[in-house]
Amino acid sequence: MQIQELSAPKVQRIFNHKNLLKQFERIVDNRFMLTVILCILALSAPTDDQIVAAICRAENSVKYPYGIKSINTHGDKEYARRICLNTIRNNRRRWQAAGRPGDYIDYLADRYVPKSVDPQGNINWKRNVKFFLKN
C-alpha cells in the first residue's frame, strides 16, 4: 500500500472545496429561514380580495358601492369593485416602493379617505376596515 503525497495545489483545491461547501450550507440555511419568514408574513397579511370585501362591508352604501365617489359608477357594484381592487393594487405598489412605511391599511386609508378631506372619516375607515378584516 502506497501513501499518496498531496501537492500544494491539491491541498488548496480540497481546502477551497470545503469552504465552498460550508458557504453553500449557510446560503441554503439562510434561504430556508427567509422562506419561512416570508410564508409567515404572507399568511398574516390580508389579500387584496380580503381588503376589497372589508371595504365593501365598511362602506355599506348602495349609492357609493365600495365608497367610490371619484368616479360615477351609477351604483354598479361590480364596476365599483374593480375600481376598488385597482386602487388597492396600485397603492400596495406605492407602499412597497416607499419602503413599506407603517401598516398597509393605514397607508391605504390615507389615500382612500384623506385626513385633509375628512379627518374623522379617516379614523373611522381605518377602524372599520381593520374590524372587518378580522371578522
Secondary structure, 3 states (H helix, E strand, C coil): CCCCCCCHHHHHHHHHHHHHHHHHHHHHHHHHHHHHHHHHHHHHCCCHHHHHHHHHHHHCCCCCHHHCCCCCCCCCHHHHHHHHHHHHHHHHHHHHHCCCCCCHHHHHHHHHCCCCCCHHHHHHHHHHHHHHHHC
